[in-house]
Amino acid sequence: MRVFPKFIYKVKTKEKLVALTFDDGPHPEFTVYLLDLFKKKGIRATFFVTGKNIEKHKDIIIRMIKDGHELGNHSYSHKNLIFKKKNKIKEEIEKTDMLLRELGVKGEILFRPPFGRILFAASHVLVALNKKVIMWNVPTKDYKLNDPKVILKRIYKRIKPGSIIVLHDSGIDRVGNKINRQATIIAVKALLDELPKRGYKFMTVSELINN
């Protein structure tokens, strides 16, 4: 039996294919704006959503599925899994999977840990649940940046064929205040115009893995 789950930071390919991923949503303003933008551009992305936000915004999840986006599991409460026991970690993952299934998600549900952090307890649970853990090789740090130019600079510096880009469409700061994602929105709008000019095509994470 494996001790650690399969971690995916990027996909090996010579084709200029990339996956846009978003964490912490859905959010009634920022996620919806992104969905409108993606629909206009004919682009599909992967959203790693939390169970708590699924319960608050089921209509947005239903729209995501209808629009062809991929829904991934980002835990139920977005608490750091490093400090949780196995039974609580399992509950966090399975409850979110169940919520996604109830709203119509089919096939494999990928997992991304809150803050990108897990240790042995979470690893054992993820192996038992046969979960792929989706990380990233293009860290935008948009969770603490409010300048779209800096976010874009980080992306352009690191992007390569098979890259997985991590961005955020919701979330709170360390003291519990809701974060304004306008900088991320502006950066994404520019990205959708610029990367195709450089020959890149956007895919969901699963499409990228299975390409």
SULMOBEL-V340655 format. One record per pair of residues at least 4 apart in sequence whose C-alpha atoms are under 7 Angstrom apart, sorted by sequence separation. I is the first residue (numbers start at 0). GAP is how many residues later the second one is. If there is no record, write none. Layout:
BEGIN
I_GAP + I_GAP
END
This chain:
BEGIN
26_4 + 27_4 + 28_4 + 29_4 + 30_4 + 31_4 + 32_4 + 33_4 + 34_4 + 35_4 + 36_4 + 37_4 + 38_4 + 49_4 + 50_4 + 51_4 + 52_4 + 53_4 + 56_4 + 57_4 + 58_4 + 59_4 + 60_4 + 61_4 + 62_4 + 63_4 + 64_4 + 73_4 + 83_4 + 84_4 + 85_4 + 86_4 + 87_4 + 88_4 + 89_4 + 90_4 + 91_4 + 92_4 + 93_4 + 94_4 + 95_4 + 96_4 + 97_4 + 98_4 + 99_4 + 100_4 + 111_4 + 112_4 + 117_4 + 118_4 + 119_4 + 120_4 + 121_4 + 122_4 + 123_4 + 124_4 + 125_4 + 126_4 + 140_4 + 146_4 + 147_4 + 148_4 + 149_4 + 150_4 + 151_4 + 152_4 + 153_4 + 154_4 + 158_4 + 171_4 + 172_4 + 180_4 + 181_4 + 182_4 + 183_4 + 184_4 + 185_4 + 186_4 + 187_4 + 188_4 + 189_4 + 190_4 + 191_4 + 192_4 + 193_4 + 194_4 + 195_4 + 202_4 + 203_4 + 204_4 + 205_4 + 206_4 + 25_5 + 37_5 + 48_5 + 63_5 + 83_5 + 99_5 + 100_5 + 112_5 + 117_5 + 125_5 + 171_5 + 172_5 + 194_5 + 195_5 + 202_5 + 24_6 + 37_6 + 171_6 + 172_6 + 53_7 + 170_7 + 171_7 + 80_8 + 170_8 + 141_9 + 169_9 + 139_11 + 169_11 + 168_12 + 139_14 + 139_15 + 75_16 + 74_17 + 75_17 + 137_17 + 74_18 + 75_19 + 115_19 + 75_20 + 110_20 + 137_20 + 74_21 + 109_21 + 110_21 + 111_21 + 137_21 + 48_22 + 109_22 + 110_22 + 111_22 + 25_23 + 45_23 + 46_23 + 47_23 + 48_23 + 49_23 + 72_23 + 109_23 + 110_23 + 111_23 + 20_24 + 21_24 + 22_24 + 23_24 + 24_24 + 43_24 + 44_24 + 45_24 + 46_24 + 47_24 + 48_24 + 49_24 + 50_24 + 51_24 + 72_24 + 109_24 + 19_25 + 20_25 + 21_25 + 22_25 + 23_25 + 24_25 + 43_25 + 44_25 + 45_25 + 46_25 + 47_25 + 48_25 + 49_25 + 50_25 + 51_25 + 137_25 + 141_25 + 142_25 + 18_26 + 19_26 + 20_26 + 21_26 + 22_26 + 23_26 + 45_26 + 47_26 + 49_26 + 50_26 + 136_26 + 137_26 + 138_26 + 139_26 + 141_26 + 25_27 + 49_27 + 136_27 + 137_27 + 138_27 + 139_27 + 24_28 + 25_28 + 49_28 + 135_28 + 136_28 + 137_28 + 135_29 + 135_30 + 25_31 + 88_33 + 25_34 + 79_34 + 78_35 + 81_35 + 85_35 + 89_35 + 147_35 + 151_35 + 72_36 + 77_36 + 81_36 + 84_36 + 85_36 + 146_36 + 147_36 + 150_36 + 71_37 + 72_37 + 73_37 + 80_37 + 81_37 + 145_37 + 71_38 + 72_38 + 73_38 + 74_38 + 147_38 + 71_39 + 72_39 + 73_39 + 74_39 + 85_39 + 147_39 + 73_40 + 61_41 + 80_41 + 141_42 + 50_45 + 49_46 + 50_48 + 47_64 + 4_118 + 3_119 + 2_120 + 3_120 + 2_121 + 4_121 + 4_122 + 3_123 + 1_125 + 6_125 + 7_125 + 8_125 + 4_126 + 5_126 + 6_126 + 7_126 + 8_126 + 9_126 + 4_127 + 5_127 + 6_127 + 7_127 + 8_127 + 9_127 + 4_128 + 6_128 + 8_128 + 69_134 + 30_138 + 29_139 + 26_142 + 17_143 + 25_143 + 26_143 + 16_144 + 17_144 + 18_144 + 19_144 + 20_144 + 21_144 + 22_144 + 23_144 + 24_144 + 25_144 + 15_145 + 16_145 + 17_145 + 18_145 + 19_145 + 20_145 + 21_145 + 22_145 + 23_145 + 24_145 + 14_146 + 15_146 + 17_146 + 18_146 + 19_146 + 20_146 + 21_146 + 22_146 + 23_146 + 13_147 + 21_147 + 23_147 + 12_148 + 12_149 + 11_150 + 10_151 + 29_151 + 9_152 + 10_152 + 9_153 + 9_154 + 8_155 + 44_158 + 45_158 + 42_159 + 43_159 + 44_159 + 45_159 + 43_160 + 17_182 + 19_182 + 15_183 + 16_183 + 17_183 + 18_183 + 15_184 + 16_184 + 17_184 + 18_184 + 19_184 + 15_185 + 16_185 + 17_185 + 18_185 + 16_186 + 18_186 + 18_189 + 10_197 + 10_198
END
